[in-house]
Amino acid sequence: MGRAAGTIGNGLKYALLCLYLAAVVFPMCWVVYSSGKSTQEFYKNPVGLPKVLTAPNQENLATLTTNYGKAWIGSHFSSYFVNSLKVVAISLFFILLLGSMAAYVLARFEFRGRNLIYVLFLSGLLIPMQLILIPLFFQYSNMGEWLTRLLAPPVRALGLGHLTISFHDSHAGLILIYIAASLPFTVFTLTAFFRTLPGELREAAMIDGASEYRIFFRVMMPLARPGLVTVAIFNFLGLWNEYLFGLVFLNSDSLKTLPLGLASISMQAQYKSDYGLIFAGLVIAMLPTLAVYIFLQEKLTKGITLGALKG
Amino acid sequence: MKRREQKLFIATFLGPPLALYALFVLLPTINAFRYSLTRWDGLAAPVWVGMQNFQKFSAHGSDFLIALQHNVFLMVVPGVFILSLALFFAYVIHQGVKGARLFRITFFFPNVISSVAVTLLWILIYSTTDVGLLNNALKSWFHIKQPIPFTESSRLLWALVPMIVWSATGFYMVLFLAAMENIPETFYEAARLDGATSTGLFRYITLPLMWDVFTTGVIFLIVTGLKAFDAVWIMENGRPTSFTHTLSTLMYSKVFAEYNIGYGTAIAVLLFALVLLATLVSRRLLQRERLEY
């Protein structure tokens, strides 16, 4: 009797697991295969598989390539993609460089004010981005005006005409806030990591006559690679998907990142009937992060685990 | 000599990150508190009004309180499902199932997709046009005549519940699973020898020993619910109504549509206070005596 109940329980367990698996996977598959449909196909066969799968021929394959062509070029997804790549790559480079510099010093050196600076960085973990958004908007206006005025005399002296510096509607403005806002998490994680590295290495390198700078870039950074990778993954996912700051600081279509481009398409989705294009755009937006996750999922899960156990 | 060199090293390494952080995070934070005490349209000189913006919040039926209710809805209703599903799946996977790796990896998928993409995906699922997955299913299964406008403002918050559960459960499952795997197997062995049942093991060993991580999960949920913006904003085409405004969308609309910067920033300040409060209170309330093992 106990065993029978156990078997039923076991069956139920697998049934629920598989049901949820289907609930997760099916919508994503639906998006992917729907991106191969023409508008008529949506009308005749709204939910089913596209002809490009059921009856693969030249004509039906053309539907698929047309959809992606329209999304990639016609709807500027190529430019959104390149913008995202540029903004995230530059931000990540500086986040990792500046974050590890600060973390290394905070973890391995004794000096006055160290704890204060560490706490200052940590307090950033509790500040919601919404809080800094509005003041930063006006700060950017002031900084732009100020820099323009400051640079006007030398620019004129060099005969370069008029130069206006603006942090609004520019990638530079977005990158600056991405770097600064990512520092608390990065510094917090990497400080913990640098603390675990053996101190003898630094002493040995010092005896060999290496400077502090050399020790950091040649000895410590390579050792910190696992920590850097974890931090890089989390920051990549966060920044690649970021929407609110982009919404406030980017206006021109030619500057928009993927989430912004996708949002402007989805805001018209209810009225637009070119579904093939919308599905294709959605696939383009989903694929990079899914790919990163599949390749690096072990590292990502380990990162969450470490975070969880430290609480 | 050596000492001065080291000081210089510390300054060059700490200076740039600290300057950037101070200029773009700390300075705006301080300014937010200043702005919140003014009435300002962004052009004329700001007028100092003291606590007036905050007093308006407490008025019965204020837009702030309505938005806050929506935030609470968006953390509590999906939160209950997320926590129970995540705990359940983490527990059965931890006990050992065939294909554990597959479930674990796949359940996490929606979490890495951007919130904008998730929102668009669900707009398409709920759509009343030809593509709408759900309406098509209802049409063929239950023969409904008219498609149901699920994302209509008055019922949008309910429509967001499955979406939030779908996109967040995997993360909490991975979090809880990690905590469960950290519990030494010997505890379970000893309890089984004493004749503990599977429910007993969960109730008296698993749950108490992962309580810290569960607390962390609850705090995450609350903070995420307080900050909710993307889905409501996009599903409402940038014009949320009194049915759907959250604190963040209200803040955005007040500042960038109504040029009421003082009031908008005051919302942000209170949002910050609520995040702080929620973190501290739930730590205090949920923290039982910490079990060391």
Interface residues (C-beta under 8 A of the other chain):
Chain A: K13 Y14 L16 L17 Y20 L21 A23 V24 V25 P27 M28 W30 V31 S34 F42 Y43 P46 V47 L98 G99 M101 A102 Y104 V105 L106 F109 F111 I117 L120 F121 G124 L126 I127 P128 M129 Q130 L131 I132 L133 I134 P135 L136 F137 F138 Q139 L176 I177 I179 A180 A181 L183 P184 V187 E212 Y213 F216 L237 W240 N241 Y243 L244 L247 V248 L258 P259 L260 L262 A263 I265 S266 M267 A269 Q270 S273 Y275 I278 F279 L282 A285 M286 T289 L290 V292 Y293 I294 Q297 T301 I304 T305 A308 L309 G311
Chain B: E5 Q6 K7 F9 I10 F13 L14 P16 P17 L18 L20 Y21 L23 F24 V25 L26 L27 P28 T29 N31 A32 Y35 G42 L85 F88 F89 V92 I93 V97 K98 G99 L102 F103 R104 I105 T106 F107 F108 F109 P110 V112 I113 S114 S115 V116 A117 T119 L120 L121 I123 L124 I125 S127 T129 D130 V131 G132 L133 N136 A137 W166 T169 G170 F171 V174 L175 A178 A179 E181 N182 D212 V213 T215 T216 V223 L226 K227 F229 D230 W233 I234 N237 G238 L247 S248 M251 V255 F256 I261 G264 T265 A268 V269 L271 F272 V275 L276 T279
